[in-house]
Amino acid sequence: MIKTHKIKLYPNATMRKELEKLFDYRRFVWNQALEIWNDMYDASLVMMDKALRPNERKVRDELVENKADWQFERSARVLQLAVNDLSKAWTNYFNPQMPNHAKPNWKSKKRSRKTFKTDRAKIVNGKLCLDKPRGAGAWYDIKMAEQPRWNGVIKQACIVQDADGYYASLAIEAAVLIEKRPIQRVTAVDVNVGKFDYKTPSGYAVQPTLPSSLFSLYARMTHYQKQLARKRTTNPKHFNSATYRSTRTKLKQGYQRVERIQMDLLNKFTTKLTKTYDLIGIEDLDNQHMRMNHHLAKNLHRSMFGKFKIMMQYKADWNGSTLILADPMFPSTQRCSQCGYTKTGEEKIALHGNAKHRTGHDDYICYHCGAKMRRDENAVDNLIDYAKSKVQG
């Protein structure tokens, strides 16, 4: 089982320079490989020969064959893994299961995230040891903020530069054998903008995803964005001053802080669910189409429905629980959990409730059996019934 641990790094001055060189080299190789890939693909269209179409091996061999002398002083694994990432990007672009996946584009020196990958990293005496390129000068192991949580072979290390320093995401192959637990405790999660509703043995509970501390951060980030836009508009040719760079750094730190607050909430919540319950039902929502509503797009993005589903999927495997994804067309909101009656037509509950019967957003009234309950609690019960039916069936 592959598990990933993100650890902060503290490189010395020499290694910071080397990391910057590797960041630039990875961007250079990506752009060079993308140019070769595009040329090969255009040639295959002109010649109408599918055998000429590019692939990872062809592009990598072309890059290696035309290496400049200075490139031998950089890690060969950075080049090979960059081409591997480009190949995956093209595969995702042509995959009909990913209709909104962007076409691979050029990496900008100003806008691209600084990152590179290597599969030859090791832990030596509690420090991260990266593969030393041939011809490189002084080379040091890098101090880490903590040791990896799992023992095993490091399959890959991804080094990135964030707003407050350098980080390494270590993909570790851990020798862990997890068996599915027998189903005794069951719950379900109904995701909403700003909160997750779920059921506990003592009743229903709510997990907020947009705590009040975030709104002051959002306001501060909006203020910084306006300042940066004003500087670019006032002096479009010479806006990159020290004040501009300082404000941009504050903006990056704000984004980083928001991400950490929300990821901490999600990690704790998903871990609690997968360790406490044996069977969990959640909705497999179509986030892309939901975000087409421009009134809700920002709040839907901030609520992180997609990340929640991904975390639940791999943490359920880690902890031996069973996760059931309800079909996107399953009417968890419209179906009555008491009698099974499903609302249609004018009876359906919309975003603002039901206009015909003058019910609110959070109200559910069954017009068949007369049951009255909270809308979210009704959806949770329906998801529990759905998950049980899939396991029993």
ABEGO torsion letter per residue (X at the ends): XBBBBBBBBBBBAAAAAAAAAAAAAAAAAAAAAAAAAAAAAAAAAAAGBAAABBBAAAAAAAAAAABBAAAAABBAAAAAAAAAAAAAAAAAAABAABAABBBBBBBBAAABBBBBBBAABBBBGGBBBBBBBBGBBBBBBBBBABBBABBEBBABBBBBBBAAEBBBBBBBBBBBBBBBBBBABBBBBBBBBGBBBBBBAAEBBBBBABBAAAAAAAAAAAAAAAAAAAAAAABAABABBAAAAAAAAAAAAAAAAAAAAAAAAAAAAAAAAAAABABBBBBBBBAAAAAABAAAAAAAAAAGAAAAAAAAAAAAAAAGBBBBBBBAABBAAABBAAAGBBBBEAABBBAAEBAAAGBBAABBBBAAAGBBBBAAAAAAAAAAAAAAAAAAX
